[in-house]
Amino acid sequence: MNDEAEPFMFPQADAAKPDTDALYLELDGWEGPLDLLLDLARRQKVDLRQISILALVDQYLTYIERAGALRLELAADYLVMAAWLAYLKSAMLLPKAEQEDPSPEELALRLQLRLQRLGAMREAAARLMGRDRIGRDVFVRGAPEGLRTDRKTVWRSDMFALIQAYGQVKARTAPRIYHVANRPVMTLDSALERVSAMLGVTLDWMDIRDFLPPHAEPALRRSALASSFVAALELARRGRAELAQDAAFAPLRIRRLEAGTPA
């Protein structure tokens, strides 16, 4: 190891920086005493696992002594590291005490492990920062240009399909005529003639349903029953027929009433 290390001075803070009690250092990426130790170890150009802790401590203390022009009373972390390294150096040089925990060798090994982890992190950060960056080294693909699509519809059909389509359109547009279906009914005059004629041939009581035409359709039978009922009421009003009913909703009976017979 080269004992004649070049003098190292902490650069003074820039004039534009605010005048505060905080220590402002420009150390080429260093952020604390451990970074300074790592740089000193790398200057030895040996593996961190085989580094000489004593030589590293000497270099660190030399750099701290040469930085007297700076307000080092504010650099607490650097001074703490310097004091700890001085203790480590003295512990490694002095005879080993019994039941000393941790031993100087363990402290030195811990320092080596910390330096190895810090070196691995800085190397990983350097590899990440060295990769291509979007917008500087590589560029993403822009939005694709819109394409205009022209569509042309071609209809293909035969004569039968055309005639069928025309017929469907014609059927939808043709006016609709509503036809009222004629319902079979028996008029009041017809019922009055039928009831009068049938009452003329019998003197016994007859059910009004007996005056309905036989084998009539259901619709015609309902109409005939209603018309025959009205005809019976009309004949009773004229004094030509007599009506009787045994109970409510019982069949209505009718018989002829002779002239001069009280109803």
Backbone bond lengths (Angstrom), bond angles and torsions (degrees), N, CA, C in turn:
res aa  C-N    CA-C-N  psi(-1)  N-CA   C-N-CA  omega(-1)  CA-C   N-CA-C  phi
1 M - - - 1.469 - - 1.514 109.41 -
2 N 1.308 116.18 139.82 1.460 121.27 -179.75 1.511 108.89 -81.66
3 D 1.364 115.84 115.76 1.457 119.46 179.78 1.518 112.22 -75.42
4 E 1.350 116.68 -22.78 1.461 120.17 -179.35 1.525 108.95 -84.34
5 A 1.310 116.38 69.66 1.470 119.31 178.37 1.511 109.40 -73.67
6 E 1.287 115.27 140.25 1.456 119.90 -178.14 1.517 109.44 -65.24
7 P 1.341 117.05 143.93 1.466 119.52 -177.97 1.522 110.37 -58.83
8 F 1.307 113.94 141.73 1.464 120.51 179.85 1.519 108.27 -122.55
9 M 1.315 115.99 127.65 1.456 121.08 -179.83 1.524 108.42 -124.58
10 F 1.324 115.85 136.04 1.454 119.82 173.19 1.528 108.39 -73.87
11 P 1.328 118.48 122.76 1.467 119.04 178.74 1.515 110.71 -63.24
12 Q 1.327 114.59 145.20 1.447 119.44 178.36 1.522 109.79 -72.09
13 A 1.313 115.50 155.69 1.454 119.77 179.34 1.511 110.09 -65.67
14 D 1.309 115.44 149.89 1.456 121.23 179.58 1.522 109.22 -65.62
15 A 1.323 115.75 150.14 1.459 119.61 -177.35 1.514 112.03 -64.74
16 A 1.350 115.88 -24.68 1.458 118.97 -178.61 1.515 112.40 -77.43
17 K 1.344 118.00 -10.74 1.449 120.26 -177.78 1.524 109.05 -75.21
18 P 1.329 117.18 149.01 1.470 119.26 -179.71 1.513 110.86 -66.89
19 D 1.337 115.22 146.26 1.462 121.80 -179.15 1.524 108.16 -85.27
20 T 1.322 116.50 92.83 1.459 122.49 -179.87 1.512 108.59 -126.76
21 D 1.323 115.88 175.22 1.458 121.28 178.26 1.509 112.59 -80.24
22 A 1.348 118.17 -8.21 1.467 120.42 -179.74 1.517 109.66 -74.12
23 L 1.309 115.92 140.09 1.462 121.73 -180.00 1.518 109.17 -78.72
24 Y 1.325 117.32 124.38 1.462 122.62 179.12 1.513 108.62 -110.67
25 L 1.340 117.40 118.94 1.457 123.09 -176.36 1.516 109.78 -124.18
26 E 1.341 115.93 139.48 1.462 123.18 171.78 1.512 106.53 -113.50
27 L 1.347 117.92 98.20 1.461 122.23 -170.92 1.518 112.16 -120.18
28 D 1.321 118.06 31.71 1.465 121.36 176.28 1.529 111.17 55.62
29 G 1.313 116.38 51.10 1.454 120.18 176.53 1.507 114.66 93.60
30 W 1.349 119.00 -7.20 1.462 120.25 179.48 1.525 109.44 -74.16
31 E 1.299 116.10 143.97 1.455 121.05 179.81 1.517 112.32 -124.55
32 G 1.287 119.20 1.94 1.451 120.62 -179.45 1.512 111.42 178.01
33 P 1.319 116.81 -179.75 1.471 120.34 -177.69 1.523 112.72 -63.95
34 L 1.323 117.47 -31.29 1.462 118.41 -179.82 1.528 110.98 -66.53
35 D 1.349 117.31 -34.93 1.462 119.58 176.00 1.525 110.91 -65.73
36 L 1.326 116.23 -39.96 1.462 119.45 177.16 1.526 110.78 -62.42
37 L 1.325 117.42 -40.76 1.461 120.53 176.98 1.521 111.19 -62.43
38 L 1.332 116.26 -40.47 1.461 119.57 -179.63 1.517 110.75 -63.92
39 D 1.341 117.59 -40.34 1.461 119.52 179.22 1.530 110.86 -66.87
40 L 1.313 116.50 -39.94 1.462 119.13 177.92 1.523 111.24 -64.22
41 A 1.337 116.58 -38.11 1.462 119.58 179.13 1.521 111.25 -66.66
42 R 1.323 116.69 -36.96 1.463 119.27 -179.73 1.528 111.06 -69.74
43 R 1.338 117.40 -26.81 1.465 119.30 178.38 1.528 111.24 -69.19
44 Q 1.330 116.90 -20.18 1.462 119.01 175.32 1.520 111.91 -74.57
45 K 1.354 117.04 -15.34 1.465 122.65 177.08 1.526 111.69 57.31
46 V 1.330 115.54 44.56 1.460 121.21 175.56 1.519 107.86 -131.89
47 D 1.322 114.77 167.04 1.455 120.62 178.07 1.523 109.20 -66.77
48 L 1.341 115.87 139.80 1.454 119.20 -179.78 1.524 112.24 -62.18
49 R 1.338 116.58 -26.46 1.456 119.21 178.34 1.534 112.34 -75.08
50 Q 1.340 117.07 -13.93 1.460 121.07 -178.94 1.526 111.93 -118.47
51 I 1.305 116.66 18.58 1.458 120.08 -175.39 1.530 110.05 -73.40
52 S 1.317 115.14 149.13 1.461 121.40 177.79 1.521 108.56 -86.82
53 I 1.316 116.16 110.36 1.460 120.04 -178.02 1.527 110.73 -65.44
54 L 1.336 117.48 -38.20 1.467 120.07 -179.63 1.517 111.34 -62.83
55 A 1.347 116.26 -44.84 1.467 118.84 179.10 1.519 111.02 -65.36
56 L 1.320 116.36 -36.92 1.462 119.88 179.33 1.522 110.93 -66.33
57 V 1.317 117.22 -38.94 1.460 120.73 177.85 1.518 110.42 -63.99
58 D 1.329 117.58 -41.96 1.466 120.56 179.34 1.521 110.81 -61.35
59 Q 1.326 116.86 -44.52 1.463 119.54 179.98 1.525 110.96 -63.24
60 Y 1.318 117.05 -43.07 1.464 119.77 -178.30 1.525 110.68 -63.00
61 L 1.308 117.31 -46.02 1.462 120.05 -179.71 1.519 111.36 -65.00
62 T 1.351 116.95 -34.11 1.467 120.27 177.89 1.523 110.56 -64.40
63 Y 1.338 115.98 -42.92 1.469 118.93 179.71 1.517 111.21 -65.66
64 I 1.318 117.86 -38.20 1.457 119.99 179.92 1.529 110.64 -66.90
65 E 1.326 118.31 -38.36 1.467 121.40 179.84 1.516 111.42 -67.01
66 R 1.343 117.89 -33.39 1.472 120.81 -177.87 1.530 112.30 -80.23
67 A 1.316 116.81 -4.86 1.467 119.17 -179.89 1.521 110.81 -101.35
68 G 1.299 117.64 35.99 1.459 120.74 -177.02 1.509 113.82 -71.05
69 A 1.328 117.73 -17.84 1.461 119.39 -179.06 1.522 112.15 -70.93
70 L 1.340 117.29 -16.56 1.465 120.59 -178.21 1.526 109.56 -93.78
71 R 1.302 117.62 158.77 1.457 121.85 178.97 1.527 108.55 -76.92
72 L 1.301 114.99 77.56 1.463 119.57 -174.83 1.524 112.37 -72.27
73 E 1.355 117.20 -8.39 1.455 116.61 177.29 1.528 111.39 -67.12
74 L 1.338 115.98 -15.15 1.460 119.72 178.00 1.518 112.17 -92.90
75 A 1.346 117.95 -15.93 1.466 121.32 -177.38 1.515 108.93 -85.52
76 A 1.330 116.90 71.50 1.465 120.95 -173.78 1.512 111.71 -64.74
77 D 1.320 117.48 -42.35 1.465 119.95 -177.64 1.518 111.26 -62.48
78 Y 1.344 116.27 -40.30 1.466 119.30 -178.59 1.526 110.90 -68.56
79 L 1.327 115.92 -39.65 1.460 118.97 179.83 1.524 111.67 -69.26
80 V 1.347 116.37 -37.21 1.469 119.06 177.32 1.515 110.54 -63.66
81 M 1.348 115.98 -42.31 1.457 119.26 178.40 1.531 110.94 -64.30
82 A 1.341 116.63 -39.42 1.463 119.32 178.92 1.526 111.14 -64.20
83 A 1.340 116.60 -41.59 1.465 119.05 178.77 1.525 111.04 -65.52
84 W 1.313 116.10 -40.27 1.476 118.66 -179.58 1.526 111.00 -67.00
85 L 1.344 116.88 -38.94 1.457 119.57 178.16 1.531 111.36 -66.96
86 A 1.336 115.41 -37.75 1.468 117.89 176.94 1.524 110.75 -62.82
87 Y 1.344 115.93 -39.84 1.467 119.20 176.80 1.518 110.96 -65.12
88 L 1.321 115.90 -40.39 1.463 119.25 179.72 1.530 111.03 -63.97
89 K 1.332 116.51 -41.13 1.466 119.82 179.71 1.523 110.98 -64.12
90 S 1.341 115.18 -43.57 1.467 117.79 -179.78 1.520 111.29 -66.53
91 A 1.355 116.66 -35.61 1.464 119.34 179.65 1.511 111.64 -68.32
92 M 1.338 117.35 -31.98 1.458 120.05 -179.67 1.521 111.74 -78.58
93 L 1.331 116.85 -26.51 1.461 119.85 -179.03 1.521 112.16 -85.90
94 L 1.324 116.66 -33.65 1.461 119.73 -177.65 1.526 110.44 -77.38
95 P 1.314 116.72 159.98 1.475 119.57 176.69 1.522 110.40 -61.39
96 K 1.329 115.07 148.58 1.456 120.60 -177.50 1.523 110.15 -73.20
97 A 1.304 114.94 132.89 1.463 120.06 176.03 1.519 109.84 -87.87
98 E 1.314 115.09 153.67 1.459 118.90 -179.91 1.528 110.06 -74.34
99 Q 1.367 114.97 142.89 1.465 123.84 177.63 1.523 111.30 54.39
100 E 1.290 115.74 43.65 1.470 120.11 176.33 1.524 108.68 -90.42
101 D 1.329 117.59 123.62 1.466 122.41 -175.87 1.517 108.99 -134.51
102 P 1.317 119.78 119.53 1.470 125.58 -3.82 1.520 111.11 -83.55
103 S 1.295 115.95 161.70 1.460 121.39 -179.20 1.517 110.06 -78.32
104 P 1.326 118.10 160.08 1.467 120.09 177.26 1.528 112.72 -58.50
105 E 1.333 116.60 -35.75 1.468 118.34 178.47 1.530 111.01 -63.58
106 E 1.335 116.37 -39.15 1.462 118.84 178.10 1.522 111.23 -66.25
107 L 1.341 116.45 -40.07 1.467 118.98 177.22 1.520 111.16 -62.54
108 A 1.327 116.51 -41.74 1.462 119.57 178.86 1.523 110.92 -65.25
109 L 1.344 116.25 -39.29 1.465 119.45 178.65 1.526 111.30 -65.14
110 R 1.329 116.28 -39.95 1.466 119.00 177.11 1.525 111.36 -62.05
111 L 1.328 116.12 -40.66 1.460 119.39 178.12 1.518 110.90 -63.52
112 Q 1.320 117.17 -40.83 1.467 119.94 177.55 1.528 111.22 -62.18
113 L 1.334 116.43 -42.74 1.468 119.62 179.39 1.526 111.36 -63.70
114 R 1.319 116.83 -40.15 1.464 119.50 177.36 1.519 111.19 -63.43
115 L 1.315 116.38 -41.96 1.462 119.41 177.82 1.524 111.23 -64.86
116 Q 1.338 117.35 -37.73 1.466 119.88 178.29 1.534 111.09 -65.07
117 R 1.330 116.63 -43.59 1.468 118.93 179.03 1.520 111.28 -64.18
118 L 1.336 116.22 -42.34 1.459 119.06 178.82 1.520 111.03 -63.63
119 G 1.334 116.77 -40.90 1.461 119.31 178.29 1.515 112.08 -64.25
120 A 1.347 117.08 -39.24 1.468 119.80 178.39 1.522 111.06 -65.12
121 M 1.327 117.31 -39.93 1.462 119.89 178.96 1.521 111.30 -66.11
122 R 1.315 117.28 -41.01 1.465 119.26 -180.00 1.520 111.13 -68.20
123 E 1.321 117.34 -36.52 1.467 119.38 176.62 1.528 111.13 -66.56
124 A 1.340 116.81 -40.81 1.466 119.14 177.50 1.521 111.05 -63.94
125 A 1.350 116.89 -40.36 1.462 119.63 177.73 1.518 111.21 -64.38
126 A 1.343 116.69 -38.61 1.467 119.34 178.67 1.525 111.15 -65.77
127 R 1.350 117.04 -38.50 1.470 119.04 177.85 1.526 111.34 -66.15
128 L 1.328 115.89 -39.59 1.463 118.45 178.63 1.524 111.37 -65.50
129 M 1.334 116.22 -43.37 1.460 119.10 -179.74 1.517 111.77 -69.10
130 G 1.328 118.05 -21.64 1.459 120.85 179.15 1.511 114.27 -84.32
131 R 1.320 117.49 -6.92 1.458 119.78 179.73 1.528 110.74 -76.59
132 D 1.321 114.78 162.56 1.465 119.93 -179.78 1.526 110.09 -64.99
133 R 1.326 114.95 141.37 1.450 121.01 179.96 1.522 109.77 -112.56
134 I 1.329 114.08 141.68 1.464 119.72 178.00 1.526 108.65 -70.67
135 G 1.295 115.88 130.15 1.452 121.46 -178.60 1.512 113.93 95.46
136 R 1.345 116.87 -17.05 1.456 120.32 177.12 1.523 111.70 -116.13
137 D 1.327 116.75 -52.44 1.467 121.37 -179.53 1.528 112.39 -101.30
138 V 1.312 116.12 -38.46 1.465 120.72 178.46 1.518 107.87 -127.00
139 F 1.321 114.85 157.49 1.455 120.98 -177.23 1.522 108.83 -132.65
140 V 1.315 114.75 140.01 1.460 119.34 179.51 1.525 109.20 -75.90
141 R 1.307 114.65 159.03 1.455 120.36 179.29 1.521 110.11 -71.89
142 G 1.316 115.40 137.67 1.449 120.34 178.76 1.516 111.91 -74.42
143 A 1.320 115.08 175.19 1.462 119.70 179.37 1.525 109.77 -67.96
144 P 1.322 117.85 137.16 1.471 119.95 179.77 1.523 111.42 -65.62
145 E 1.297 114.44 147.48 1.459 120.27 179.95 1.518 110.10 -73.56
146 G 1.320 115.52 134.32 1.458 119.51 179.53 1.524 111.77 -68.47
147 L 1.298 116.52 135.19 1.457 122.62 -179.91 1.522 109.59 -105.74
148 R 1.296 115.18 137.17 1.455 120.68 178.73 1.521 109.56 -87.08
149 T 1.299 115.62 132.20 1.460 121.31 -178.53 1.521 109.26 -113.38
150 D 1.309 115.61 122.53 1.465 121.60 176.34 1.520 108.73 -101.87
151 R 1.314 116.17 124.74 1.456 121.56 -179.53 1.528 109.86 -113.41
152 K 1.303 114.85 134.58 1.453 121.57 178.99 1.519 108.43 -124.66
153 T 1.326 115.19 121.70 1.461 120.92 -177.24 1.521 109.68 -91.62
154 V 1.301 115.81 129.12 1.468 122.34 178.92 1.518 107.44 -120.22
155 W 1.343 115.51 120.34 1.454 120.78 179.68 1.527 109.18 -94.53
156 R 1.310 114.35 133.46 1.456 120.16 177.79 1.525 108.94 -125.79
157 S 1.347 116.09 127.32 1.456 120.09 -177.98 1.525 108.79 -158.09
158 D 1.340 115.50 172.84 1.463 121.10 177.40 1.522 109.18 -117.27
159 M 1.314 116.56 179.55 1.454 121.67 -175.82 1.526 111.42 -65.01
160 F 1.314 117.34 -40.24 1.462 120.07 -178.80 1.529 111.08 -63.12
161 A 1.344 117.22 -43.25 1.459 119.93 179.59 1.521 111.60 -65.57
162 L 1.327 117.71 -36.71 1.466 120.32 178.09 1.520 111.15 -65.34
163 I 1.327 116.36 -43.55 1.466 119.22 179.67 1.526 110.47 -65.42
164 Q 1.325 116.91 -39.87 1.459 120.27 178.66 1.527 111.42 -63.62
165 A 1.328 116.98 -42.79 1.460 120.04 178.26 1.521 111.35 -64.76
166 Y 1.333 116.51 -39.32 1.468 119.55 178.21 1.522 110.78 -64.22
167 G 1.331 116.41 -40.28 1.458 119.43 179.08 1.522 112.13 -64.22
168 Q 1.323 117.07 -39.08 1.463 119.84 178.57 1.523 111.85 -65.46
169 V 1.332 116.52 -42.11 1.465 119.52 177.88 1.523 110.55 -65.63
170 K 1.314 116.49 -40.66 1.463 120.48 -179.94 1.521 111.11 -64.64
171 A 1.334 116.22 -38.51 1.462 119.32 179.74 1.525 111.49 -67.83
172 R 1.329 117.27 -33.10 1.462 119.40 179.24 1.519 112.48 -73.98
173 T 1.311 116.62 -31.37 1.469 120.00 -176.25 1.517 113.37 -93.33
174 A 1.335 118.62 -12.22 1.469 120.55 -178.78 1.526 110.00 -71.04
175 P 1.349 118.46 140.22 1.472 120.62 179.16 1.527 110.90 -67.37
176 R 1.300 115.64 142.73 1.453 121.12 -179.76 1.532 110.20 -98.44
177 I 1.315 115.45 134.33 1.466 122.11 179.76 1.523 108.08 -108.85
178 Y 1.317 115.05 125.81 1.462 120.07 -178.74 1.524 109.05 -91.14
179 H 1.303 114.94 122.81 1.468 121.33 179.13 1.523 108.44 -106.13
180 V 1.328 114.87 125.35 1.461 120.77 178.21 1.524 108.30 -88.55
181 A 1.300 116.62 122.14 1.473 120.79 -179.41 1.525 109.89 -75.16
182 N 1.310 115.46 135.73 1.467 121.28 178.78 1.524 109.77 -75.44
183 R 1.314 115.82 123.94 1.452 120.83 179.32 1.531 109.46 -92.55
184 P 1.314 116.33 139.10 1.484 118.71 178.04 1.531 110.56 -71.48
185 V 1.304 117.50 117.05 1.468 123.03 -178.80 1.529 109.52 -131.09
186 M 1.316 114.70 157.99 1.478 121.87 173.27 1.517 107.21 -111.21
187 T 1.290 115.75 121.12 1.456 119.90 -178.25 1.528 110.25 -72.28
188 L 1.336 115.03 164.53 1.459 120.07 -179.72 1.530 111.33 -67.27
189 D 1.297 117.39 -35.62 1.475 119.96 178.93 1.524 110.85 -65.58
190 S 1.342 115.69 -41.81 1.469 118.71 179.42 1.523 110.52 -65.30
191 A 1.328 117.40 -41.00 1.463 120.13 179.25 1.522 110.94 -66.53
192 L 1.348 117.13 -37.91 1.465 120.22 179.62 1.524 111.12 -65.47
193 E 1.312 117.69 -41.25 1.467 121.07 177.47 1.523 110.97 -65.51
194 R 1.348 117.34 -41.47 1.465 120.93 -177.22 1.531 110.56 -67.40
195 V 1.332 117.94 -44.96 1.462 120.58 -179.46 1.531 110.50 -66.37
196 S 1.327 117.84 -40.96 1.472 121.09 179.42 1.519 111.08 -63.27
197 A 1.326 116.02 -41.37 1.471 119.48 -179.40 1.521 111.32 -66.98
198 M 1.346 117.20 -41.04 1.456 119.71 -178.16 1.526 111.45 -73.60
199 L 1.333 119.52 -29.24 1.459 121.25 176.59 1.525 111.52 -72.13
200 G 1.324 117.69 -22.05 1.462 120.44 -178.19 1.507 114.32 -74.41
201 V 1.323 118.56 -13.14 1.463 121.65 -175.48 1.519 112.17 -106.56
202 T 1.333 119.67 -1.31 1.460 121.36 -178.86 1.516 109.22 -146.42
203 L 1.371 114.50 151.90 1.453 120.62 177.47 1.523 112.19 -110.43
204 D 1.330 118.54 -8.39 1.459 122.13 -177.99 1.542 110.34 -81.97
205 W 1.359 111.34 165.78 1.461 117.53 176.25 1.531 109.06 -69.54
206 M 1.316 115.18 138.97 1.463 121.38 179.34 1.543 108.87 -129.30
207 D 1.312 113.06 141.39 1.468 118.82 174.97 1.518 108.59 -70.40
208 I 1.315 114.81 140.24 1.469 118.09 -178.24 1.518 112.09 -62.99
209 R 1.340 116.89 -23.03 1.456 120.07 178.19 1.517 112.19 -71.79
210 D 1.345 115.84 -16.65 1.465 118.22 177.94 1.520 111.92 -73.57
211 F 1.328 117.20 -14.86 1.456 120.65 -179.45 1.534 112.58 -86.38
212 L 1.328 116.46 -3.14 1.465 119.62 -178.72 1.513 109.92 -77.72
213 P 1.347 117.52 148.06 1.470 119.76 178.14 1.527 110.31 -66.16
214 P 1.342 117.92 136.55 1.459 119.57 -179.42 1.530 111.15 -72.50
215 H 1.326 114.56 154.00 1.468 122.09 177.04 1.542 111.98 56.89
216 A 1.297 115.54 34.44 1.472 119.32 178.82 1.532 109.88 -85.85
217 E 1.330 115.76 152.99 1.462 120.96 176.63 1.532 109.88 -67.56
218 P 1.303 117.94 157.58 1.474 119.44 -179.02 1.520 112.54 -57.14
219 A 1.348 117.17 -42.58 1.465 118.89 -179.86 1.521 110.84 -65.06
220 L 1.349 117.49 -42.42 1.462 120.86 178.79 1.522 111.00 -68.74
221 R 1.330 118.08 -34.08 1.461 121.10 -179.85 1.529 110.59 -66.18
222 R 1.318 117.71 -40.34 1.464 119.74 177.66 1.530 110.81 -64.50
223 S 1.324 116.00 -43.16 1.463 119.26 178.76 1.528 111.52 -64.53
224 A 1.344 116.85 -39.33 1.473 120.35 -179.92 1.519 111.35 -67.10
225 L 1.334 118.34 -37.72 1.462 121.34 178.43 1.518 111.00 -63.77
226 A 1.336 116.64 -44.46 1.468 119.19 179.14 1.526 111.34 -65.20
227 S 1.321 116.63 -42.93 1.473 119.53 -179.38 1.525 111.01 -67.77
228 S 1.354 118.15 -37.90 1.470 121.05 179.28 1.522 110.74 -66.62
229 F 1.327 118.04 -35.16 1.457 121.17 177.57 1.526 110.76 -64.90
230 V 1.317 116.36 -44.64 1.466 119.84 178.89 1.537 110.00 -65.52
231 A 1.352 117.01 -38.30 1.474 120.52 178.45 1.523 111.26 -64.29
232 A 1.349 117.73 -38.54 1.465 120.37 178.20 1.519 110.73 -65.19
233 L 1.329 117.85 -40.23 1.458 120.41 176.83 1.526 111.22 -63.41
234 E 1.317 115.84 -39.06 1.466 119.48 179.35 1.529 111.06 -65.86
235 L 1.335 117.94 -42.18 1.464 121.04 178.51 1.523 110.68 -66.09
236 A 1.332 117.40 -37.08 1.459 119.19 176.99 1.520 110.62 -66.62
237 R 1.309 117.69 -36.53 1.463 120.44 177.61 1.523 111.20 -64.57
238 R 1.334 115.68 -36.67 1.467 120.35 179.62 1.533 111.95 -78.20
239 G 1.297 118.85 -8.69 1.451 122.23 -179.08 1.502 113.56 82.00
240 R 1.288 118.22 22.79 1.452 121.29 -177.71 1.517 111.31 -106.92
241 A 1.319 119.06 -6.36 1.459 121.25 -179.11 1.516 108.84 -147.22
242 E 1.329 115.01 157.61 1.452 122.76 179.64 1.531 107.97 -122.81
243 L 1.321 117.55 135.49 1.462 123.24 -177.83 1.518 109.68 -112.88
244 A 1.328 114.89 147.11 1.463 120.21 178.86 1.527 108.76 -148.93
245 Q 1.385 113.63 148.96 1.473 120.35 178.36 1.522 107.34 -148.04
246 D 1.322 116.31 124.08 1.458 120.90 -174.22 1.523 112.52 -70.21
247 A 1.298 117.88 -34.58 1.467 121.70 -178.18 1.528 108.37 -154.07
248 A 1.337 113.39 170.66 1.468 117.91 178.12 1.527 109.72 -63.23
249 F 1.308 115.13 135.09 1.463 123.29 -179.99 1.532 111.95 66.84
250 A 1.329 117.45 12.18 1.473 120.36 175.43 1.525 108.81 -81.13
251 P 1.335 117.91 160.96 1.469 120.34 179.40 1.533 111.00 -58.26
252 L 1.310 115.57 141.68 1.465 122.10 179.16 1.526 108.99 -86.29
253 R 1.352 115.20 129.95 1.466 120.30 179.59 1.522 108.87 -111.85
254 I 1.318 114.10 151.39 1.458 120.91 -176.61 1.531 109.05 -143.77
255 R 1.378 115.38 143.48 1.466 120.58 174.41 1.523 108.91 -145.64
256 R 1.312 113.71 160.99 1.464 119.13 -177.11 1.521 109.54 -74.53
257 L 1.306 115.15 143.85 1.462 121.82 178.22 1.518 108.24 -112.15
258 E 1.357 114.71 122.32 1.457 119.67 -178.96 1.524 109.93 -68.27
259 A 1.303 114.36 153.48 1.457 119.65 179.49 1.516 109.33 -65.16
260 G 1.288 119.19 133.80 1.456 124.29 -179.83 1.503 113.07 87.24
261 T 1.363 118.59 -6.66 1.461 121.38 178.58 1.524 107.97 -87.63
262 P 1.381 116.27 129.55 1.468 116.64 179.69 1.524 110.34 -68.14
263 A 1.326 116.51 142.54 1.468 121.30 -178.97 1.508 109.49 -76.03
